[in-house]
Amino acid sequence: MSKNILAIYPHPDDETIIGAGTLRKHVKAGDKITLVCATLGQNGTPHGSTFFC
């Protein structure tokens, strides 16, 4: 039975740095992932020209 996973992170890229392994495990198990970023990262140091989440 698949699960619905809600992952909430404060900044863009946090899901990659903090939770990528866990999220991958759920995706491979067939679970549905919903990812929410609380900010656009506008107060951080940009590593590119655009912030996406």
MOPAC internal coordinates of N, CA, C and O (Angstrom, degrees):
PM7 1SCF
backbone

  N    0.0000 0     0.00 0     0.00 0    0    0    0
  C    1.4399 1     0.00 0     0.00 0    1    0    0
  C    1.5343 1   109.13 1     0.00 0    2    1    0
  O    1.2310 1   120.77 1   -53.82 1    3    2    1
  N    1.3237 1   116.13 1   126.18 1    3    2    1
  C    1.4715 1   119.18 1  -178.13 1    5    3    2
  C    1.5283 1   110.47 1   -79.19 1    6    5    3
  O    1.2310 1   121.78 1   -22.50 1    7    6    5
  N    1.3182 1   114.20 1   157.50 1    7    6    5
  C    1.4576 1   122.04 1  -178.48 1    9    7    6
  C    1.5211 1   109.41 1  -114.65 1   10    9    7
  O    1.2310 1   120.95 1   -22.57 1   11   10    9
  N    1.3104 1   115.79 1   157.43 1   11   10    9
  C    1.4601 1   122.59 1   170.43 1   13   11   10
  C    1.5181 1   106.86 1  -102.65 1   14   13   11
  O    1.2310 1   120.37 1   -59.67 1   15   14   13
  N    1.3194 1   116.91 1   120.33 1   15   14   13
  C    1.4602 1   123.11 1  -177.01 1   17   15   14
  C    1.5231 1   108.66 1  -110.59 1   18   17   15
  O    1.2310 1   120.62 1   -52.71 1   19   18   17
  N    1.3253 1   116.41 1   127.29 1   19   18   17
  C    1.4594 1   122.06 1   174.40 1   21   19   18
  C    1.5167 1   107.54 1  -108.63 1   22   21   19
  O    1.2310 1   120.31 1   -63.37 1   23   22   21
  N    1.3305 1   117.02 1   116.63 1   23   22   21
  C    1.4688 1   122.50 1   179.77 1   25   23   22
  C    1.5248 1   108.02 1  -112.23 1   26   25   23
  O    1.2310 1   120.66 1   -60.74 1   27   26   25
  N    1.3319 1   116.35 1   119.26 1   27   26   25
  C    1.4614 1   121.61 1  -177.85 1   29   27   26
  C    1.5266 1   108.47 1  -115.10 1   30   29   27
  O    1.2310 1   121.02 1   -54.11 1   31   30   29
  N    1.3225 1   115.66 1   125.89 1   31   30   29
  C    1.4623 1   121.91 1  -179.44 1   33   31   30
  C    1.5220 1   109.31 1  -129.48 1   34   33   31
  O    1.2310 1   119.89 1   -31.39 1   35   34   33
  N    1.3371 1   117.81 1   148.61 1   35   34   33
  C    1.4652 1   120.14 1  -177.81 1   37   35   34
  C    1.5309 1   114.18 1   -76.17 1   38   37   35
  O    1.2310 1   119.76 1   151.87 1   39   38   37
  N    1.3225 1   118.07 1   -28.13 1   39   38   37
  C    1.4649 1   120.91 1  -173.09 1   41   39   38
  C    1.5322 1   110.80 1  -134.71 1   42   41   39
  O    1.2310 1   119.83 1   -28.11 1   43   42   41
  N    1.3163 1   117.92 1   151.89 1   43   42   41
  C    1.4555 1   120.95 1   172.22 1   45   43   42
  C    1.5296 1   110.05 1   -58.42 1   46   45   43
  O    1.2310 1   120.20 1   -34.37 1   47   46   45
  N    1.2740 1   117.23 1   145.63 1   47   46   45
  C    1.4695 1   127.10 1  -179.56 1   49   47   46
  C    1.5253 1   113.40 1    78.21 1   50   49   47
  O    1.2310 1   119.02 1   169.87 1   51   50   49
  N    1.3287 1   119.47 1   -10.13 1   51   50   49
  C    1.4648 1   120.02 1   177.34 1   53   51   50
  C    1.5247 1   111.36 1   -62.95 1   54   53   51
  O    1.2310 1   120.41 1   145.50 1   55   54   53
  N    1.3325 1   116.83 1   -34.50 1   55   54   53
  C    1.4665 1   118.94 1   179.17 1   57   55   54
  C    1.5247 1   110.87 1   -64.46 1   58   57   55
  O    1.2310 1   120.52 1   149.50 1   59   58   57
  N    1.3140 1   116.62 1   -30.50 1   59   58   57
  C    1.4645 1   120.68 1   178.63 1   61   59   58
  C    1.5214 1   110.92 1   -75.51 1   62   61   59
  O    1.2310 1   120.73 1   135.50 1   63   62   61
  N    1.3159 1   116.22 1   -44.50 1   63   62   61
  C    1.4584 1   121.20 1  -176.40 1   65   63   62
  C    1.5281 1   111.40 1   -73.64 1   66   65   63
  O    1.2310 1   120.58 1   138.31 1   67   66   65
  N    1.3355 1   116.49 1   -41.69 1   67   66   65
  C    1.4609 1   120.81 1  -171.82 1   69   67   66
  C    1.5262 1   113.24 1   -94.70 1   70   69   67
  O    1.2310 1   119.96 1   135.86 1   71   70   69
  N    1.3353 1   117.67 1   -44.14 1   71   70   69
  C    1.4576 1   118.38 1  -167.54 1   73   71   70
  C    1.5058 1   117.71 1  -122.05 1   74   73   71
  O    1.2310 1   119.51 1  -166.07 1   75   74   73
  N    1.3192 1   118.55 1    13.93 1   75   74   73
  C    1.4638 1   120.42 1  -173.69 1   77   75   74
  C    1.5179 1   112.92 1   -58.35 1   78   77   75
  O    1.2310 1   119.97 1   137.39 1   79   78   77
  N    1.3163 1   117.67 1   -42.61 1   79   78   77
  C    1.4603 1   120.24 1  -178.48 1   81   79   78
  C    1.5176 1   112.70 1   -63.79 1   82   81   79
  O    1.2310 1   120.71 1   137.23 1   83   82   81
  N    1.3120 1   116.25 1   -42.77 1   83   82   81
  C    1.4673 1   120.82 1   179.54 1   85   83   82
  C    1.5198 1   110.77 1   -68.02 1   86   85   83
  O    1.2310 1   120.44 1   136.51 1   87   86   85
  N    1.3296 1   116.76 1   -43.49 1   87   86   85
  C    1.4591 1   119.82 1   178.83 1   89   87   86
  C    1.5241 1   110.94 1   -63.01 1   90   89   87
  O    1.2310 1   120.11 1   139.60 1   91   90   89
  N    1.3156 1   117.40 1   -40.40 1   91   90   89
  C    1.4666 1   120.85 1   178.31 1   93   91   90
  C    1.5237 1   110.75 1   -62.18 1   94   93   91
  O    1.2310 1   120.53 1   138.46 1   95   94   93
  N    1.3075 1   116.59 1   -41.54 1   95   94   93
  C    1.4715 1   121.02 1   178.42 1   97   95   94
  C    1.5290 1   110.19 1   -58.04 1   98   97   95
  O    1.2310 1   120.46 1   136.33 1   99   98   97
  N    1.3255 1   116.72 1   -43.67 1   99   98   97
  C    1.4573 1   120.16 1  -179.57 1  101   99   98
  C    1.5257 1   111.97 1   -69.04 1  102  101   99
  O    1.2310 1   120.15 1   140.74 1  103  102  101
  N    1.3228 1   117.32 1   -39.26 1  103  102  101
  C    1.4630 1   120.45 1   178.00 1  105  103  102
  C    1.5234 1   110.32 1   -62.36 1  106  105  103
  O    1.2310 1   120.31 1   135.27 1  107  106  105
  N    1.3223 1   117.01 1   -44.73 1  107  106  105
  C    1.4649 1   120.98 1   179.53 1  109  107  106
  C    1.5242 1   111.66 1   -64.07 1  110  109  107
  O    1.2310 1   120.35 1   153.06 1  111  110  109
  N    1.3344 1   116.94 1   -26.94 1  111  110  109
  C    1.4647 1   121.07 1   178.24 1  113  111  110
  C    1.5228 1   111.82 1   -82.64 1  114  113  111
  O    1.2310 1   120.49 1   176.90 1  115  114  113
  N    1.3415 1   116.68 1    -3.10 1  115  114  113
  C    1.4582 1   120.80 1   178.10 1  117  115  114
  C    1.5205 1   113.89 1    89.76 1  118  117  115
  O    1.2310 1   120.19 1  -167.50 1  119  118  117
  N    1.3139 1   117.24 1    12.50 1  119  118  117
  C    1.4551 1   121.14 1  -179.95 1  121  119  118
  C    1.5269 1   110.66 1   -78.47 1  122  121  119
  O    1.2310 1   120.80 1   -27.38 1  123  122  121
  N    1.3240 1   116.08 1   152.62 1  123  122  121
  C    1.4597 1   122.32 1   177.60 1  125  123  122
  C    1.5278 1   108.17 1   -92.49 1  126  125  123
  O    1.2310 1   120.62 1   -52.19 1  127  126  125
  N    1.3370 1   116.42 1   127.81 1  127  126  125
  C    1.4623 1   122.42 1  -178.55 1  129  127  126
  C    1.5268 1   109.20 1  -108.35 1  130  129  127
  O    1.2310 1   120.68 1   -50.24 1  131  130  129
  N    1.3140 1   116.30 1   129.76 1  131  130  129
  C    1.4580 1   122.18 1   170.11 1  133  131  130
  C    1.5181 1   106.49 1  -115.20 1  134  133  131
  O    1.2310 1   120.47 1   -56.62 1  135  134  133
  N    1.3131 1   116.70 1   123.38 1  135  134  133
  C    1.4587 1   122.50 1  -176.22 1  137  135  134
  C    1.5239 1   109.29 1  -109.69 1  138  137  135
  O    1.2310 1   120.68 1   -50.80 1  139  138  137
  N    1.3349 1   116.30 1   129.20 1  139  138  137
  C    1.4563 1   122.07 1   178.61 1  141  139  138
  C    1.5197 1   108.29 1  -122.72 1  142  141  139
  O    1.2310 1   120.74 1   -51.20 1  143  142  141
  N    1.3303 1   116.18 1   128.80 1  143  142  141
  C    1.4668 1   121.96 1   172.16 1  145  143  142
  C    1.5146 1   107.14 1  -108.85 1  146  145  143
  O    1.2310 1   120.25 1   -51.52 1  147  146  145
  N    1.3312 1   117.13 1   128.48 1  147  146  145
  C    1.4546 1   121.80 1  -175.58 1  149  147  146
  C    1.5233 1   113.13 1   -75.51 1  150  149  147
  O    1.2310 1   119.95 1   156.34 1  151  150  149
  N    1.3180 1   117.69 1   -23.66 1  151  150  149
  C    1.4604 1   121.11 1   178.68 1  153  151  150
  C    1.5207 1   109.29 1  -134.87 1  154  153  151
  O    1.2310 1   120.97 1    -9.18 1  155  154  153
  N    1.3026 1   115.75 1   170.82 1  155  154  153
  C    1.4665 1   121.09 1   174.77 1  157  155  154
  C    1.5179 1   111.69 1   -91.46 1  158  157  155
  O    1.2310 1   120.33 1   178.46 1  159  158  157
  N    1.3241 1   116.98 1    -1.54 1  159  158  157
  C    1.4530 1   120.54 1  -177.20 1  161  159  158
  C    1.5096 1   112.67 1    79.46 1  162  161  159
  O    1.2310 1   120.44 1  -160.94 1  163  162  161
  N    1.3148 1   116.77 1    19.06 1  163  162  161
  C    1.4615 1   121.19 1  -173.76 1  165  163  162
  C    1.5262 1   113.73 1   -65.87 1  166  165  163
  O    1.2310 1   119.14 1   160.51 1  167  166  165
  N    1.3100 1   119.25 1   -19.49 1  167  166  165
  C    1.4606 1   120.59 1   179.48 1  169  167  166
  C    1.5220 1   113.09 1   -96.47 1  170  169  167
  O    1.2310 1   120.42 1   178.94 1  171  170  169
  N    1.3123 1   116.79 1    -1.06 1  171  170  169
  C    1.4576 1   120.35 1  -179.94 1  173  171  170
  C    1.5177 1   111.36 1   -91.76 1  174  173  171
  O    1.2310 1   121.37 1     0.79 1  175  174  173
  N    1.3190 1   114.98 1  -179.21 1  175  174  173
  C    1.4543 1   121.48 1   176.29 1  177  175  174
  C    1.5182 1   108.51 1   -85.64 1  178  177  175
  O    1.2310 1   119.44 1   -62.85 1  179  178  177
  N    1.3283 1   118.68 1   117.15 1  179  178  177
  C    1.4579 1   120.77 1  -177.67 1  181  179  178
  C    1.5356 1   112.33 1   -69.44 1  182  181  179
  O    1.2310 1   120.90 1   -38.54 1  183  182  181
  N    1.3055 1   115.89 1   141.46 1  183  182  181
  C    1.4679 1   122.37 1   175.31 1  185  183  182
  C    1.5200 1   109.59 1  -107.11 1  186  185  183
  O    1.2310 1   120.79 1  -177.74 1  187  186  185
  N    1.2900 1   116.09 1     2.26 1  187  186  185
  C    1.4544 1   123.03 1   178.60 1  189  187  186
  C    1.5063 1   108.14 1  -158.68 1  190  189  187
  O    1.2310 1   120.50 1     7.59 1  191  190  189
  N    1.3131 1   116.66 1  -172.41 1  191  190  189
  C    1.4486 1   118.84 1  -175.78 1  193  191  190
  C    1.5255 1   112.73 1   -90.55 1  194  193  191
  O    1.2310 1   119.59 1   163.71 1  195  194  193
  N    1.3338 1   118.40 1   -16.29 1  195  194  193
  C    1.4549 1   121.01 1  -175.01 1  197  195  194
  C    1.5167 1   109.54 1  -136.71 1  198  197  195
  O    1.2310 1   120.03 1   -37.75 1  199  198  197
  N    1.3062 1   117.55 1   142.25 1  199  198  197
  C    1.4567 1   123.29 1   175.02 1  201  199  198
  C    1.5112 1   109.50 1  -101.97 1  202  201  199
  O    1.2310 1   120.73 1   -53.00 1  203  202  201
  N    1.2947 1   116.22 1   127.00 1  203  202  201
  C    1.4530 1   121.47 1   175.13 1  205  203  202
  C    1.5098 1   108.58 1  -128.36 1  206  205  203
  O    1.2310 1   120.66 1   -26.69 1  207  206  205
  N    1.2912 1   116.34 1   153.31 1  207  206  205
  C    1.4386 1   121.14 1   175.96 1  209  207  206
  C    1.5017 1   109.20 1  -141.50 1  210  209  207
  O    1.2310 1   120.10 1   180.00 1  211  210  209

